[in-house]
Amino acid sequence: MKILIVSPYLPHPLSGHGTGVFMYGLLQHLSPHHDVTLVSFCDKRELGLASDVQKLPLKLFTVPRGKGAQKNFLGNLYLVSMRSLQLLRSVVFWQPYYVSKWRQLRMARLIRRLTSSEKYDIIQFEFPSMGQYIRFVQNGKTVLHEHDVAFRPAYRRFRNSKSIFKKIVMYVEWCRWALYEPKIVRQFDHVLSVTEQDKSLLKWLSKGNHISYFPRGIDVAAVIPPYETRESQSILFLGTFAHSPNIDAAIWLCAEIFPLIVERFPAARLYVVGINPPSRLFDAAKGHEGINILGFVDDVVAYFRRCCVFVAPLRYGGGVKLKILHAMGQGIPVVSTKVGIEGIEGIDTETVAVGDSAQKLAEHISYLFSNPQRAADMGRRGWETVRRHYSWESVVSCLEQIYSNVLHS
């Protein structure tokens, strides 16, 4: 099949977020068997990683984009101007801010040019915010990959907002997603959801039946390290801090959950891994000698295999949390919230410890510290679950079957 994939982020193992790692793995396993073209927005850092993606048997087209603070005044002035225009456009056209943020004429022209000059079987857009470019597609069946049904986390951000002003802003954004997402879903020939729950929600929102569950794939460790070789009383948190649910979770962990653990285990250590940790996180960690905010690390797997508990105290967000699948795939026992484990197949009390309060999460971690055999058993069962449900072979086979059904529908 001839496939065009359009992404807002460059898929790469060092992307700093789970979706980038997943998409790179998908391309690794998909491109040797199909004619794949990737179109991706890239910031300066991602452009430096593009050469790695080009080693895969695919064609790559990049569209530059600005991101974060710049090193010079003019660069910052340009970025502030662009963000202001994007915000204004979202207000005028009553569309979610992230849809306006990802709107760029250069991307639209590239999609139009490629689909005019080439005959594609499948044109797949990653994330609902990129679905806006469907109107520039000239040929082929269109597929929307809903990594995260934006309607749900938008509601959770509104519900969890503390200040009245922020609650109003988040309510407006939720209303915009409630209008935009069902409309964009209906425009595609087919839609991929990452959980059965998301599939049901999308069907309800769009009143359509052209939606399939497409599971995540991850690299699973061939063997897991003996639990006794892990650093005792050590906790790992992982997440990109460009994603607000991760900021909320990390601050909650440092400010409220970890202090409860230290009361019982004064030597406990917490490792916080993720690109661009915000100043608010450092503020929350002040006064706690056991907290190590590491920022971006080249080898995340080394920390998965070093620490003795992985914690994901997510209070909002959507979709399958790849960080949890990766942790389970490395055999580290996982402690999370109900939001964190949403949509993961095979989960029960033997594979993940679940709690929704700081007290309950701290109790689970403390129990695993005190019962290493129980922790080892939980890590092994999680590893077996991921091997059974999320192997790349089964995931790619599922996607190829969906593509085939779309082409013949």
N, C-alpha and C positions, 0 to 999 in steps of 0.2 A: 504493500500500500504506500501511497505518496501522502505524507502527513506534514502539515504545517502547525507548529505549536507557538503560541504567542504568550509571553510571560512578562509580568511587571518586574521580576527579579531574575538575575542570572542564576540558573541552577548550578550549584557547586558545593562540594563538601565543606568548604570554608566560607560559605555564605553567611554563617552566623545565625541561621534559623532553620528549623526542621523541614519546612517545605522546600527550601533550596536543596537540602541534602536528599530528600525524597525524589525531587524532580531530576536531579543529576543521576541518581540510581535508576530511575525509570528510563531515562535517555540511554544510559549504558546498556540496558537490557533490551531496549526497543530498537535502537538505531542499527544494530548489526543485521536485522532481519527486514527492515523497511527503509524507504527513502524518506528521511526525516530532515526537515528544515526548522530551525529554531530562530524566532525573532524575540529579542529581549531588550527591555530597558536596562541600562547599566550606569551606575555611578562610577566615580573614578576608581574606587577600590575594586569594583566588579570588573571593570575594563582590564585591570591587571591580572584577573583570573581567567579572562576569556580564552587565552592561549591553551589552557587545560581543557576547556570544553571543545575547542577546535581539534583536539586529538581524537575525539570520538568520530565515528563515521557519519557525520551529519554536516549540513550547511548552517552557518551561524551569521545572523545579521544583528547588529547592536544599534540601539538608539540611546545616545547619551542623555543623562538627566542629572540635575543638581540635587545634592542631599546634604543636610547638616550645615554647620557653620563653615564658612570659607576662610582662607588664610589672608584675604585682602578685603579692603573696604568695599570696592566695587563688586566683588563676588558676593559679599553679604547683602549689599544693596539690591543686586539683581535677584537673589534668592528671596528676600523679603517681598520684593515687588511681585514676583511670580506667585508666592503663597497668598498674597493679598488679592491678586486677580482670581486665583483659584477659589478662594473663599467667597469673593463677590459673585463669581459665576455660580457657585453652589446655591447661593441665596436667590439670585435672579431666576435661575432655571429650576429651583426647588429639587435639587438632586443631592445625594450624599456627598460630603466633602471629598471622600476618597475617590469617588467617580470623577469629580472635577479635577482632583490632583493628578490623576493619571491620564487626563485628556491632553494630547499633544499632536499637532498637525503633522509633524515628521513621521510619527508612528502610523497615522492614518494613511498618509501617502505611500508608505512602504508596504502596508498590507494591501492597498489597492493595486500597487504595481506588481507585487508578487503574484496575487491571485488573478491578475489580468494576463500575465505572461506565462504562467504555469498552470497546469491542470492538476489540482489536488483532490484526493479522495476525501480527506478529513482535514478540517481547519479547527484546531482546538484552542480555546482561550482559557487561561488560568486565572481564576478568581472572578467574581461577579463585576468588580470594578473595571476589568478589561473587556467585559461583554459589550460595552458601548461601541467597540470597533466592529461589531458584526455588520454594520451597514456599509462598510467599505469592502466587504468580501464579494468577489465577482463570480466565484464558482466553488463547487464542492459542498459536502455536507458539513454543517457547523455543530461543534460540541462545546459546551460550557463545563469546565471542571470547577465545581463548587468546593474548594478546599475548606471553606468555612461559610456556612449559610449566614450571611452578614446580618440578617434580620434578628437572629437570636442574640448574639453578643451585643448588638446595639441596644436591645431591650435590657440586657443585664447591666450594661454601663449606666443606663438611665436609672434602673432600680437601685444600683449600689452607690450612686452619687450622693455625696453628703451635703454639699451646699445647695441652696435653692437655685442660684444662678446656673451652676453646672447641671443640675437636674433638668432645668428648662432647656438648656442647650442640647443635652443628651436626648431629651424627649423629642425635640425637633428633628434630630438626626435619625432617631428611630422611625419617626413618621416618614422621613424621606426614603429610608431603606424599605419600609413597608409598601411604598408606592413603586419604587424603582425595581426591586428584586423580582417580584412576580412578573412584572412587565418584560424584563430582559430575559427571564427564563423561558417565557412563551415564544420568544423570537428564535430560539435555537432548535435545530433538528433533534438534538439529544442533550441530556444533562447528566453529569456524573456527580454523585454525592459520596462522601467518605464514610458515612455511617447509615445504618438503616433508619435511625431516628431522623437524620437530615433528609433522607429520601421521603419519608412520610410528611415532614414539614414542608418540603418543596412542593409535593403533590397538593397539599392543602392550600398553600399560598397561591400556586399558579393554576390550580384546577386542571393539571395535565398529567398524562401517564407516560411521558417520554423521559423518564428519569430512572437511572440504574445505580445501584450500590456498587462502588468501586473501591475495594480495600486498599490500605496503604501497604507498601512493601519496604522492608528494611534488611540490612545486612545483620545476620544473627551470628554470634560467636560460635565457632565450631566446638569449643570447650569453654567452660567458665572456670575462673580461678577458685581454688579452695577458699572457703569463707574465712578460715583462720589466717590467711595471708593478707587480708584487708586491714587497713588502718583502723584500730579500735576507736569507737565513739566518734566516728567521722560521718558527716552529712554532706550530701552534694545537692546543690540546686543549679539548674541549667535553664537558660532562656534568653532569647534576644530582647534587648531592652528598647527596641523600636516598637515593641508590641505592648500596649498598655496593661493587659492582664498579667504579663510577666513582671512588670514594675510593681503593680499592686501586690502580687504574690510574694515577691522578694522582700519588699518593705514589711509586710505582715510577718513574714518568717523571721526577719532580723529583729523587729521591734517587739513582737509579742510571743511568738512560738519558741524561738531559740532560748530566750531568758528562762522559760519554764523548764526546758531541758537542762540548762546549766544548774538550776537549783538541785537537781538530782545527780547530775554528772558534770562537775566543775571543769573537767578536762576535755569536755566535748569540743569538737571543732566543726565549723561550717565553711564549706567552700562554695562560693557563688561565682558561677561561670557564665559569661554572656557578654556580647559586644556592646560597648558604649553604656556602661552602668551610669545611671543619673546621680546627680549630687544628693538628691533626696535619699537614695539608698545608703550612701556613705554616712549621711546624718543619722539614719536609723541604726547603723552599725556602731556608732560611736560609743565608747565605753565597754564594748564587748571584745575582749582580747581574742576570743576563739573564732571570730568571724574573719574570713579571708576573702575579700572581693578581688577576684583575679582578672575580671574583664575577659577579653577574647583569649582563647588558648588554641594552639595548633592541634593538639591531640586530646580530644574530649574522651576518647575511649580509655585513655590511661586513668582518668578520674573515675569513670564508670567502674573500672576494675580495681581501683584503689580504695574508694570509700565504702562504708559498710551499710549505709542507708541512702536512698534517693528520695527526695521529698519534692512534691509539686502541689503547693497549697493554692491552687487556682480558684478564684471566686467568681470569675466570669470569663467569657470567651466561648468559642464554638469549635466544632470539628474534632477530629481525632488528634490528641496531643502526641506528636511524634516523639517528643522527648521521653515520654513514658514508655513507648514501644522500644525505643533505643535502650533505655535503662533495663527493661525486662530482657531484651535480647542479649544483654551482657551479664545477666544473672545477678544483678544487684536488687535486693528487696526494695519495693516501692511503697511509699506512704503518700496518699493523695486525698483530694476531695472528690465528691460526686461529680462535680464539673470536670475535674481532671481526667476521670476514667470514662467519660461519656463515649459510647460508640465502640469501645474496644471489646472484641469478641473473646469469650472464654474467661472473663473476669469473675472471680468469686473471692470469698474471704481467705482462701488459701493462697491466692496469687497476689493480692494487693490489700494493704490495710487502708481503710477509708474512714475519714472523719471530716466534719465541716466546721469545727470550732478550734481555736488555738489550743485549748485544753486537751481535746480529743487527739489532735495530731501529735502534740507533745507526748501524750500517753503512749501512742502507738510507737513512736520513735524510741522512747525510753524502754518500752517492753522489748523491742528488738535488740537494743543495747544489752539488756539483761539476759536475753535468751538467744545466744548466737546460733544454736541448733535450729530454733524456730526461724530465725532470719535466713539461715542457709537453705532451709526447706522452701521458704517463700520465694527466694531468689531462683531456685532451681525450677519450681513450678511455673513461675513467670516466664522463664526462658523456654520451657517446653511449650507453653501456650503460644508464644510468639512464633516459634518454629512451625507450629501446626497451622496457624491462621495467616501469617504475614510473610511467607517466603516469596522471593521475587519470581520464581517459576510460576506459581499459581496466580500471582497478581498480573503479570504480563499476559498470561493465557486468558485471564478474565477480560482484560482490556481489548485484546485482539478479537474476542468473540463479540464484545459490544460493538466494536467498529464494524465487524462483518454484518451484524444485524442492522446497524444504521444504514450501511450502503445498500442493503437489499430491502429496506423498508419503503 
